[in-house]
């Protein structure tokens, strides 16, 4: 006799795992790229009760939700160094205007929720 409960559980587990990896792809596709470090750091981790999609990049939250205007000062040097208009500039501080969030993880959650309802 076929164990239908075991078969059903296996099928549901496979569909959810596929949805998790599709969600990961959506998040990665919606992650802005400068150096590629953030995009490349987003991983799926299997845990005892399911899966986690995340990153250990320290600035991921700022990219996700955005930032308010703020002052940037050097952490270990006496001045900041950057290029502006093709020229190297040194400054003791800069006023960052803030940024709008990319919401790549939120877009992934919405994708997951929409498609979880459609599993059949």
N, C-alpha and C positions, 0 to 999 in steps of 0.2 A: 504494500500500500504506500502511496506517495504521501510524504509529509507536507501538506499544503501550507501549514503555518510557517515551516522552515523555508519553503520555497518563496512564499510571499514576503517574509522578512528579508530574504536575500535580494529579491527584486527591488524592494523599497530602499534598502541600503545602497544598492548600486545606483538607483536614480538620484538619491540625495547626494551621493559622492560626485556623480556627474554634474549636478547642479552647483555644488560647492566649487568645482574646478571651472565651470563656466562663469560663476560669479567672480572668481579670482581673475579670469581673463578680462571681464568687464572693468574691474577695479584698475588693473594694469593699463588697459587701453585709455582710461580716463585720468591717468596720472600724468601731470605735465612733466616734460623732460628738459632739463638743463644739462646736467652731466650724465644722467641716467642712473645715478646712484639710488635714488628713491624708488624708481620704477623697478630696478633690478632686485631690490631688497624685499619686495612684497612676496610673501610665501604662504603656502597652506601647510598647517601643522596638524597632524592627527593627534588627538588627545583621547583619554579613555572614554569620554562621553560624546565625542564628535570631532569637530574640526575647528580650527581657528585660522582666520586669514589676517595677517598682520605684518608689521615691519618693526625693526629696531632702530630705524633712522630717527635721530633726535628731532629733526625739523618736520617730520611727517604731519604732526598735529597742526602746525602753522599752515602747511600747504592745504590740509583738509578743510580747516574752518576759517582760515584767513587771519589777519592780524590788524590791530588798531595802529594808528600812527605811533611811532616810538623812536627813541634816540638809540643809535648804535655807537658803542665805544669799544676801543680795543681791549681785549682780555689780557693779553700777555705782552703787548708791545706799547710803545708810546704814541703810535699813530696808526690809522687805518691806511691801507694802500690799495688803490683800485684804478682802473682806466676809465676815463670819461672823455669822449670826443677824440679817441685815439691817443690821448696823453695820460701819463702816469700822474696820479694825484695823491697827495698825502693829506690827511686830516685827523684832528684829534677826536672828531665825532661827526656823525651825519644824522639828519632827521629823515627817517624812513616814512614815507607817506601812508604806509599800511598796505594791505593786499586783500583781495577778494579770495575766498576759499575755492578750491577746485571741487570739493565734495566727492572725491573719487570713491571713498568707502561708503558714503551715503548712497551714491548711485548704485553701488554693488548691493547694498542691503535692499534697496527698492527692487532691483532686478530679482534678487533671491525671493523676496516676498511675493512678487507677481508670479514668478514661475513655480514656486512651491504650491500655490493654489491650483496650478494647471497640471500637476503631476497626475498621470493616470496610467 
